Amino acid sequence: MKIAAYMLTFFCLFLNSTLFIRLNAPYNFYIVILPLLAGALAPILIVLGGVGIALSWFSGARIAFVVGLLSVTISVVYMALLFRPQPGFAEAFGVDWETKISSAQTSRLLQRRWQPLLPQGEAPILIQDVPFWTIPDTDRELLSDIWLPPESVERSGIAFIFLHGSAWYLFDKDYGTRPLFRQLTAQGHVVMDVAYRLGPEVELYGMVGDAKRAVVWMKEHADEYGVDPERIVLGGASAGGHLALLAAYTPDHPELTPSELVGRDQSVHAVVSLYGPTDLRACYEHLNQARLIGMPEVEIGQPGAATMEKSMVDAGRLDVLLGGHLHEVPEMYTLGSPITHVSENAPPTLLIQGPPDVITPIDATQELHDKLVENGVPVVNIVYPLTNHAFDLLLPRISPSAQTAFYDLERFLALVE
């Protein structure tokens, strides 16, 4: 019993201690996964720590008892901080913001920031691999998955276009996002999960162009999916969040708009970024990308995605995305930064992130928030404590941080309806 007490309590404390890790690039993915696990498993760590405390008490393992108390305290405090009400909603939508959500819509929202298991509800209608564009002068089709509300759920009119996390180089649509999409369709929203092109097939222009192509396509096919073309919300995570912000803030921008979209409506009703970079100059410094000077150049225009092995090496390289390092093409880092394009015409914005973030500097996200406020744009900037990059992808059905993000995102969408 004493051995079990020591094993349980020290394991829980070890995992919880990783919440306080501060990593600088280059970082090891296998180290990052530990704090993500600690956050996602916080409720389970409380239970395991409690069992360890009980075993310690009955076996007389005093050190294990103290370690168990410390571990449980960390998990409890972490969850308590996570579940604090977010003041950004009142700042953006008024102190009475909750009353602005209809009772019908409120009944479909998550009622608590966390529950032991995220409910799945009635299954949505999923249409996979829907072509939404063919790149001019090629046979390259862009694909998306369309998630429709169940037949029994009234349509909200919102289409939520989602750009997956990628480090501009990795992964695909339908990657760890099904729990989120099921939750959104349960509220009557239509979700378009976009497989935008990645490096080395394209660079910045191609990626943001694909985001705008998705917006235009959904607007022009709104009737087909029961969507209001004036209520298109663009969102994304990590690199997808960066591209969503950039596309949302630059409709009709002459350098960031594909020629076939000129004169077509690219505007969006609102934009959502989950830990997406907001200033690529700050991101370059945060990731210490000067260390990559001298690495082999990557040829843009390769058909399809690179091999996974090469993608993992090149993922996140801003010199590939932008055509050079910060000192070589500073104008591209300015052009590619959402914060550059903020104006009074920017759509309402939701920013969700947590420190310590190994990819996205949180100070730059705060600067974007402040600039939006200065321009009179409704913006909610949510910061979850001790929560790292990609927190919503790990065990989202039980994760307190993932469920809390779903809770806040739902309310933002209800408010911008």
Helices and strands as residue ranges (DSSP letters): H 2-17, G 18-20, H 29-40, H 42-59, H 62-82, H 88-93, G 97-100, H 103-106, E 125-134, E 141-148, E 159-163, H 178-185, E 190-195, H 204-220, H 222-225, E 232-237, H 239-249, G 259-261, E 270-274, H 280-286, G 289-292, H 308-314, H 318-322, H 330-335, G 338-341, E 349-353, H 362-374, E 379-383, G 391-393, H 400-415
